[in-house]
Amino acid sequence: MSGVTDKVVLVTGAASGLGLADAQVLIEQGAQVIMTDIEADRGSELAAQFGAMFLPQDVADELRWAEIMDAVKAEYGRLDGIVNNAGIAPIADIETTTTDMWRKTLAIHLDGTYFGCQAAIKLMKESGGGSIVNMSSTAALVGIPDYLAYSAAKGGIRAMTKAIAVHCRRAKLRIRCNSVHPGSINTPMVQNAVKQLMDIDLDDNAEKKRKAMGIGEPRDVAHMVAYLLSDESKHVNGTEMVIDNADTVI
Ligand SMILES: NC(=O)c1ccc[n+]([C@@H]2O[C@H](COP(=O)([O-])OP(=O)(O)OC[C@H]3O[C@@H](n4cnc5c(N)ncnc54)[C@H](O)[C@@H]3O)[C@@H](O)[C@H]2O)c1
């Protein structure tokens, strides 16, 4: 078996953008995908189109994670991979960030990723191993002034990922954990940001405009995610994969 064929993989935030592309590419490559998202109607419609399982989920809700893993175990009996992808990106710098915005951003990204990793490891241990992919950002590497809480959260995901990878290796769990760091990718999150910050409309026909601005496509990230979930990446652990066409060279 190569690639992700027959692997059971859960993707959070799968009703839009990067999570949706991850789910699509994984399904195309033969994985059995469980899609989750807080947007239940959109998520279940999309999952039905792909023949995937959909579970409504707020990733910041710890108790829901136990129910999600119970449902995955009942349906598939195991979990081989998880993509902790769900996220929000409020635009605010250190002077304009509110405490509510700060707490919500950290709850979704940091708490959500922590709960997701902890819950997944429990089921992956029973499954004989697995691969965790945590969606970080180039914001974790450089810090983006207009995304204060987001930069802090993504930096935390980067460090958490490495701590989990070393723990799993040390404990001989056969579970790997890596982070992915996209630059700007053409998703609703970035379309809204570009509109708000630069008053530019990134409509579907504006391929040239997007290229000139260095904006990638969701599938550019999804192929890396699929690789990290596959057995071909079995020696790749605790690392950070930057996908930004050299936009953030540090
Ligand atoms: N688009 C980019 O350029 C880019 C770059 C770097 C990192 N990222 C990261 O990639 C991930 C996906 O971003 P995107 O661009 O696809 O955004 P998006 O807004 O298109 O999709 C995010 C998805 O997450 C879901 N979501 C939000 N809060 C949730 C919650 N509490 N529980 C469950 N689901 C929730 C949304 O409903 C949505 O479907 C995020 O973690 C984001 O920070 C995106």
PDBQT file of the ligand as one rigid body, heavy atoms in Angstrom, charges set to zero:
ROOT
HETATM    1  N1  LIG A 301      -5.308  30.675   3.485  1.00  0.00    +0.000 N 
HETATM    2  C1  LIG A 301      -4.086  30.947   3.870  1.00  0.00    +0.000 C 
HETATM    3  O1  LIG A 301      -3.365  31.719   3.202  1.00  0.00    +0.000 OA
HETATM    4  C2  LIG A 301      -3.504  30.300   5.090  1.00  0.00    +0.000 A 
HETATM    5  C3  LIG A 301      -2.123  30.488   5.324  1.00  0.00    +0.000 A 
HETATM    6  C4  LIG A 301      -1.558  29.893   6.443  1.00  0.00    +0.000 A 
HETATM    7  C5  LIG A 301      -2.335  29.138   7.299  1.00  0.00    +0.000 A 
HETATM    8  N2  LIG A 301      -3.672  28.988   7.054  1.00  0.00    +0.000 N 
HETATM    9  C6  LIG A 301      -4.436  28.181   7.990  1.00  0.00    +0.000 C 
HETATM   10  O2  LIG A 301      -5.133  27.187   7.294  1.00  0.00    +0.000 OA
HETATM   11  C7  LIG A 301      -6.323  26.843   8.021  1.00  0.00    +0.000 C 
HETATM   12  C8  LIG A 301      -7.497  26.932   7.077  1.00  0.00    +0.000 C 
HETATM   13  O3  LIG A 301      -7.632  28.280   6.619  1.00  0.00    +0.000 OA
HETATM   14  P1  LIG A 301      -8.410  28.684   5.295  1.00  0.00    +0.000 P 
HETATM   15  O4  LIG A 301      -7.613  29.718   4.626  1.00  0.00    +0.000 OA
HETATM   16  O5  LIG A 301      -8.811  27.465   4.586  1.00  0.00    +0.000 OA
HETATM   17  O6  LIG A 301      -9.688  29.422   5.954  1.00  0.00    +0.000 OA
HETATM   18  P2  LIG A 301     -11.239  29.277   5.658  1.00  0.00    +0.000 P 
HETATM   19  O7  LIG A 301     -11.840  30.407   6.418  1.00  0.00    +0.000 OA
HETATM   20  O8  LIG A 301     -11.495  29.151   4.215  1.00  0.00    +0.000 OA
HETATM   21  O9  LIG A 301     -11.615  27.889   6.345  1.00  0.00    +0.000 OA
HETATM   22  C9  LIG A 301     -11.559  27.707   7.736  1.00  0.00    +0.000 C 
HETATM   23  C10 LIG A 301     -12.583  26.653   8.131  1.00  0.00    +0.000 C 
HETATM   24  O10 LIG A 301     -12.480  26.462   9.561  1.00  0.00    +0.000 OA
HETATM   25  C11 LIG A 301     -13.790  26.405  10.090  1.00  0.00    +0.000 C 
HETATM   26  N3  LIG A 301     -13.789  26.792  11.494  1.00  0.00    +0.000 N 
HETATM   27  C12 LIG A 301     -13.610  28.027  12.023  1.00  0.00    +0.000 A 
HETATM   28  N4  LIG A 301     -13.705  27.976  13.350  1.00  0.00    +0.000 NA
HETATM   29  C13 LIG A 301     -13.957  26.679  13.689  1.00  0.00    +0.000 A 
HETATM   30  C14 LIG A 301     -14.132  25.988  14.904  1.00  0.00    +0.000 A 
HETATM   31  N5  LIG A 301     -14.122  26.630  16.080  1.00  0.00    +0.000 N 
HETATM   32  N6  LIG A 301     -14.315  24.651  14.874  1.00  0.00    +0.000 NA
HETATM   33  C15 LIG A 301     -14.360  24.000  13.688  1.00  0.00    +0.000 A 
HETATM   34  N7  LIG A 301     -14.212  24.594  12.496  1.00  0.00    +0.000 NA
HETATM   35  C16 LIG A 301     -14.008  25.924  12.497  1.00  0.00    +0.000 A 
HETATM   36  C17 LIG A 301     -14.602  27.366   9.223  1.00  0.00    +0.000 C 
HETATM   37  O11 LIG A 301     -15.992  27.130   9.321  1.00  0.00    +0.000 OA
HETATM   38  C18 LIG A 301     -14.024  27.093   7.846  1.00  0.00    +0.000 C 
HETATM   39  O12 LIG A 301     -14.732  26.066   7.189  1.00  0.00    +0.000 OA
HETATM   40  C19 LIG A 301      -6.394  27.807   9.204  1.00  0.00    +0.000 C 
HETATM   41  O13 LIG A 301      -5.846  27.197  10.349  1.00  0.00    +0.000 OA
HETATM   42  C20 LIG A 301      -5.518  28.951   8.750  1.00  0.00    +0.000 C 
HETATM   43  O14 LIG A 301      -5.005  29.672   9.826  1.00  0.00    +0.000 OA
HETATM   44  C21 LIG A 301      -4.268  29.560   5.969  1.00  0.00    +0.000 A 
ENDROOT
TORSDOF 0
